[in-house]
């Protein structure tokens, strides 16, 4: 099971030097995957959670590809309805080629209504539009030789009935964000049901979980996966491996944008997990 990190590419403490430091920490600690988020217009609804500056994911990952060597690079998640599918196909294919085949494309439908309006996109139509984008990506990469995409993995986010259908039809893995272990178990059951209904293989499992280490254990009823004492978080990772996760992305951003000004706490948490990883893999 590979383990990755969701790096904050937004917020008051984020700048090129800080992003470079994040990349060095993630790769230096031996993590397998570095992922960033996506917003295009920082409207008030976006800024409340993810304030400017917000570094665009394809641009950011292209730059980080040049200063890393091993770690895979990805989006968690690219908001599919915001861009023309052929533009996404071209940018993703180019990034994958420039990085030596290291790209993972995580996609989702998006949520910020004001941002949709600013981009002239229909918020109510985002699900159908996401399906169209994913279908066009597959066609472009398969049928058009000049894209040169190879086999870029597509991870599909969301936990609605439509999201599970979408994952089965277009995705290489289901990519849920910040859920409890029980929600993930239930989601996997729904994913298998959706696959059976379409007579298709069950996609892989690549959750993104919170990383918040606490001095004392938290009540299991009150926490999401990845939150709690080091023992609880390691147990969560072991359970996710047992559930078939091929990849798990740790998200050390708890929710306060000022965290981006002092990343040392997140780096220490990642170092703590990294030092325990060999034991996790042998249990």
N, C-alpha and C positions, 0 to 999 in steps of 0.2 A: 504494500500500500504506500503510494507516494503521498507526501505531505507538502502542501504549499502555503503561501502567505498572501493575504489580500493587503496590498500596500496602499495607504491613503494618498491619492493623487489630487487632493483638495485640501482646503482649509488654510487658516492664517499662517501656519508654520511650514507650508509646503512651498518649495522652490527647487530649482534644478540641483543645487548642492544637497538638499535634504533627500530628494529622490535618489540621487547617486549613492548617498549613505545607506538608504534603505536597501538598494540593490546589493551593495557590498555585504550588508548584514545578512540578508536572506541567502545569498549564494555562499557566503563565508560560513554560515552555520550549517550548511549542508542540506538546506531545503530544496525540494525538487521543482517548485513552481512558484512564480511571482505573478500575481494578478492585480489588475487595477479596475476601477469602476468607470461608469460612463454617465455624463450629462453634458449637454451641448450649450444650453442657455440657462444661466443661473437665475431663474425666476424666483420670486419670494418663497414659493412652496419648496423649491429645491434648496435655496440658501438657508432655510431654517435648519436643515440637517447637514447639508454639504456646501458650506459657503465658499466663495471665491478666495483665491484663484483655484480654478478647476482645470487640470491638465488633461486635454483630450486623449483618449486611450491609445489610438493608433499612433499618434505622434509620440506620445510618451514611451510606448513599448518599442517603437523603432529606435529611439534614442537609447533606451536601456539595453536593447539587443547589442548595441555597439560597445557597451561597457561591461557586459557579462559574457560568460563563455559556455556555461553548462546549464543553468537553470532554464526551465521552460517558461514561456511568457503567455499571459492570457487575459481575457476580459471577464469580469464577474460583476455585472453582465452588461454586454453591449445592448442598448435599447434598439431593437430591430426596426421599429417603424420610423425612426428618425432619419434614415438614410436610404438612398436608392440602392436596391439590392446589387446592381452591377458595380456600383462604387464600393460597397462593402466587399464584394467578391474580389475586386482588383486590389484594394488596400490589404485585405487579409492575405491574399496570395503573395503579394509583394513582401509583406512583413514576414511571412513564413519562409520565403526564399532567402531574404536578407539575414534572417536569424539562424539559418541552417536547419529549418524544419522544426522550430521550437514552439510554434503558435498553438494555443488552445482557444477556440472561439466560444465563450459562454454568451448566451443571448437570453433576453427576456422581453416582455411586452411593454414594460414601463408603467409609471403610476402618476407622474407629476402633470396634472391637468393644465396648469398654466404654461409649462414648458411645451406641451403639445400645441397649445394655441399659438405660442410664439413662433413655432416652427411651421405652422400651417398644416399640422397633422391632426387627424381625427382621433381624439382620445377614445371615443366609443367604438372605433373600428380597429383598435390596436391589435386585437387578437388575430383577426383575419389578415391584417397587413403583415403580422409576424410570420404567419404561415406562408404567405406569398414570398416574403424575403427568403425564408429558409428553403423553399422549393426552388427559387431562382438561384440561390447559392449552389445547391447541389447540381443543378443543370449546368451552370456556368463552369464549375470546376470539373465536371465530367465531360462535357461536350465541347468545350472551347480550349484548344490546346494552348493558346497564348496566355491563359491565366496561370498555367504552371503551378497549380496549388498543391498538388500531391494529395495526401490524406490528412487534411486539417480536422482534428476532432471538434465536433459541435456539442456543447453541453447546453441543455435547455432548462431554464429556470421556471418556477411557478408550481403551484399545488392545486390548481383548479382542475376540473374534469377535462377541460380543453387543453390545459398544459400537459396533462399526462398523454392525451392523444397526440399532441404535437411532439412530445419527446419520443414516443414510439415511432412516429412516422418519419421524423427528420433528425433525431438526435442520436449521438453516440453514448450519451449519459444523461441521467437526470441530475440537475444541479440545484437542489433546494437550498434556501438561505435561512440560517439562524432558527432552527426548529428544535424542539425537544426530541429526545431519543424515541419516545412513543409516537410522536408525530411522524418521525422518519420511518418507523416500522410500518405505520398505517399507510404512509405514502408509497412505500415499496409494494405493499399489497395492492394498492390501487394501480400502480404502474404495471404489475404483472397482469392484473385484470384487463387493463387497456391493451396490453400486448396480445393477450389471448383473443380479445374481441377483434383485433385487426389481423390476427394470424401472422404476427411478426415476432421476431426475437425480442426478448426483454433487454432494453438498453442497460448500459452500465450505471453505476451509482457514484456520484462525486459531490458530496455535500460541502457547503461552506458553513462553518460553525464559528461561533463567537470564541475568542480566547480572552478570558478574564480570570486570572488566578486570585483566589482569596486566601487569607490566612487560616480561616476555619471553613469546614465543609458547609455547603448550603443544602437546604432541604431540596430533595429531588423534585418535589412538586412545584418548587419556586424557581427553577432554573432551566435554561436551555442547554443544549449540548455545548461543551467547551467552557462552561462557567462553573467555578467552584475551586476547591482545593486541588493541588497537583494530582493527588490520588484520584479525585473524581474525574478530572480531565483525561488522565491516562486511561481510566476505565472507559470513558466515553469513546476514546480512540480505539480501544480494543474491541468494544461492542460494534463500532462502525466497520471495523475490519471483518468481524464475524458476519455482519450483515451484507458483506460483499463489496464494500467501498473500494474502488481501485485508487481513488484519490480523495483526500480531505484537505480543504483549504481553511486555514486558521485566519480569523479576522480579529486582529487585536484592537481595532477601533471600537471603543465602547459606546460612544455617542456624543461626547463633548468635543466640539471643533477645536477647542484650545489644546486638546491632546496632541494635535499635530505640531505644536510648538515645543513639546517635550516628549519626543519619541523614546527616550531612554527606558521608560517603564515598559513599553511594549517590547523593545529589544531584549530586555532582561527576561520577560516572560517567554519570548521565543527561544532564548538561550536555555532557559530551564527545561522547556519541552525537548529541545535538541539533545541535551545531555541525557535525557531519559529514553530517547528514541530506540537505542539499541536493545534495551531491556524490553520495550514494547514489542519489538519485532521478533523476539525470541520466546515470548510467552505463548 
